[in-house]
Amino acid sequence: MDIDQAAPVVIEKSVDIGAAPETVWDVLADVERWPDWNPDVKSATLDGAFAEGSRFRWKSGPSRIRSTVEASERPRVAGWSGKTLGARAAHLWLLEPTAGGTRVTTRESMSGPVPRLLTGSMKRTLEKSLDAWLARMATAAERRGR
């Protein structure tokens, strides 16, 4: 799986987390607990296990999103695609072991009529969202790893 590099909105962010890749993976793949550590996610329901082809529904900010797991290689790669009104997104997570824990790189693309019309504001919003998501995930994984 990869994101749509030709999409009008493409953002990549990375963070170093002081927890093992398995621990970070467990936080990321536990979709239904996202609201416990990420206040931007209001609700999340996963149908079955986090595995390729599984579907989940979640609410982030004002958006209700329907997503499908596209990549699930514990503890290295996770990815999903999603749709909401006027936008399609692809989100990829890469987890690499480091001496101090895990380097997490996330890439997301958004395409469709809304991202084409509101490219600048959507890029800024997505960038802030991913920064917050990574910081909160780091805190959650580091707590779990203790």
Residue pairs with C-beta under 8 A, 6 or more apart in sequence:
1 70
1 71
1 77
1 79
1 90
1 92
2 90
2 92
2 107
3 10
3 90
3 91
3 92
3 107
3 108
3 109
4 10
4 90
4 109
4 111
5 109
6 111
7 90
7 109
7 110
7 111
7 115
8 110
8 111
8 115
8 116
8 119
8 122
9 108
9 109
9 110
9 111
9 115
9 119
9 122
9 123
9 126
10 107
10 108
10 109
10 110
11 107
11 108
11 123
11 126
11 127
11 130
12 105
12 106
12 107
12 108
13 105
13 106
13 127
13 130
13 131
13 134
14 103
14 104
14 105
14 106
14 134
15 103
15 104
15 134
15 135
15 137
15 138
16 98
16 100
16 101
16 102
16 103
16 104
17 24
17 101
17 102
17 103
17 104
17 137
17 138
17 141
17 142
18 100
18 101
18 138
18 142
18 145
19 101
19 102
19 138
19 141
19 142
19 144
19 145
20 75
20 97
20 101
20 102
20 145
21 75
21 76
21 95
21 96
21 97
21 101
21 102
22 74
22 75
23 102
23 141
23 144
23 145
24 75
24 95
24 101
24 102
24 104
24 137
24 141
25 74
25 75
25 76
25 78
25 95
26 141
26 144
27 33
27 37
27 137
27 140
27 141
27 144
28 78
28 93
28 95
28 137
29 50
29 72
29 74
29 78
30 50
31 44
31 45
31 46
31 50
31 56
31 58
32 44
32 45
32 46
33 44
34 41
34 44
34 58
35 41
35 42
35 43
35 44
36 140
37 136
37 137
37 139
37 140
38 132
38 133
38 136
38 137
39 136
40 60
40 61
40 129
40 132
40 133
41 58
41 59
41 60
42 58
42 59
42 60
43 58
43 59
44 56
44 57
44 58
44 59
45 56
45 57
45 58
46 54
46 55
46 56
47 54
47 55
47 56
48 54
50 69
50 72
50 78
51 69
51 72
52 69
52 70
52 71
52 72
53 68
53 69
54 68
54 69
54 72
55 66
55 67
55 68
55 69
56 66
56 67
56 69
56 80
57 64
57 65
57 66
57 67
58 64
58 65
58 67
59 65
60 129
61 129
63 84
63 85
64 84
65 82
65 83
65 84
65 89
66 82
66 83
66 84
67 80
67 81
67 82
67 83
68 80
68 81
68 82
69 78
69 79
69 80
70 79
70 80
70 81
70 90
71 77
71 78
71 79
71 80
71 92
72 78
72 79
75 95
76 94
76 95
76 96
77 92
77 93
77 94
77 95
78 92
78 93
78 95
79 90
79 91
79 92
79 93
80 90
80 91
81 88
81 89
81 90
81 91
82 88
82 89
82 90
82 91
83 89
85 114
86 112
86 113
86 114
86 115
87 110
87 111
87 112
87 113
87 114
87 115
88 110
88 111
88 112
89 108
89 109
89 110
89 111
90 108
90 109
91 106
91 107
91 108
92 106
92 107
92 108
93 104
93 105
93 106
94 104
94 105
94 106
94 107
95 102
95 103
95 104
96 102
96 103
96 104
96 105
97 103
101 142
101 145
102 141
104 134
104 137
104 138
106 130
106 133
106 134
108 126
108 130
110 122
110 126
114 122
115 122
